[in-house]
Amino acid sequence: MNGLTPAIQMIFMQLSARFLQINLTDAQKKLIQHPVSQSVLLFFMFYVASRNILLSFGMVVLYYITITILLNEQNPFNLYSRPWLMKEGFLQEDTVETLKETYMENLHYL
């Protein structure tokens, strides 16, 4: 029964968040859109679900590593293959010369 109660609470929170109309001022909307505010809200969401501060902090860190690095096509450490990103149109073909080509072209200036 202890595992069922938090699950029911999360369902009610999701339903109320979807259908509850909250009118925020422009300043409040801007405050909520700040990355620090979003991190704090995300932490509290994980804390309500897990009731463990360290686990919640770890989940926030894992979330940001996943979203901002591993699943971000602009990050050089992403998990997507470069040919797939180019094929799908997320990245343009490389027009920048490689370091070796630049070195070879500038070698005659020495």
C-alpha positions, 0 to 999 in steps of 0.5 A: 500500500505504501508504494501505491499512495505516491503513485496515486498522488503523482497521477492526481498531480499530473491531472491537476497540472494539466487542467488547472489554469494559473494566471501568472504575470509576465515577471512571474513567467520570466522568473519561472523560465530562468534555468535556476528556477527550472532546476529547483522546480525539477528537483522538487518534482523528483523529491516529491516522487522519491522522498530522498534528497540525494536521489533527487539531486542525482536525478537532476544531474542525470537529467541535465547530463542526458538532455544538455549533452547526450541528446543535444545535437549541437553538443560534440559529445552527443549520442547521435551519429553525425551522418544521421544528423546531416541526413535529417537536416539537423546539421549542415555539411562541414564547410570548415576546413579540418585542422590538418588542411589549414596547417598544410595550407599555412605551411608555406608561410613559414 
